[in-house]
Amino acid sequence: NLRVFPTPEATAQAAAEAFARAAREAVSARGAFQVALSGGSTPKLMYRALRGLPDVPWSAVHVYFSDERSVGPDSPDSNYRLAHDELLTHVPVPEAQIHRMEGERRPLEDAARAYAALLPERLDVVLLGMGDDGHTASLFPGTEALQATGRVAANWVPKLNTGRLTFTFPEINAARERWLLVTGAGKAEVLREVQAGEGDYPVARVQDPVWFLDAAAAEPLRRV
Ligand code: 6PG
């Protein structure tokens, strides 16, 4: 399920509109929209697009995070802070319905256990990005959390020399939907290999995702 848009802005707008639709559907069907936001820089455009959308049932939206760095909520590296600054302070989601991962907590394993305990039975949508090494959430190639069987894992990432909190693949694949927001030419080659079933990229283990792509990231796919 590949959706390709001309620019990163158009991709973000489309993902924001899909978010609004999914939220309305979930709230009318189940009374709440359980969504996990992702980190990195790509979602920033989507968060900004979301702010301006009408008819989003924000009072029934429950916000989670699919991963977090081992930092506090005020750190410029915090995925929570990105969502807080770019979206959550601009829309009326009740504070009690915003659940950040405690990246600053030590040991990180305690934060992973605590977060797993507060997750809803099933998420409606998990928003994900993809790194240019094919990682998604904080499931990096060659790291232990790739095999984790719980819902949330503390994951040591040698190449970054840091610990991360991350959803596991069982958690990601148990959600109703998985959306992968990938833009920029820098992701194009890995994306082409993933789509062709080549390489052994963690993102390939995300089951039947909806891909929101811009033309630059999707360029090699057009040559098929
Ligand atoms: C993180 C993200 C990560 C991100 C990719 C892509 O904590 O870094 O959750 O999985 O989605 O690294 O990041 P960009 O959007 O910055 O390219």
Residues whose N, C-alpha, C, O or C-beta is under 5 A from the ligand:
A	BS01	6PG	S38 G39 G40 S41 T42 P43 D67 L128 G129 M130 G131 H135 T136 A137 S138
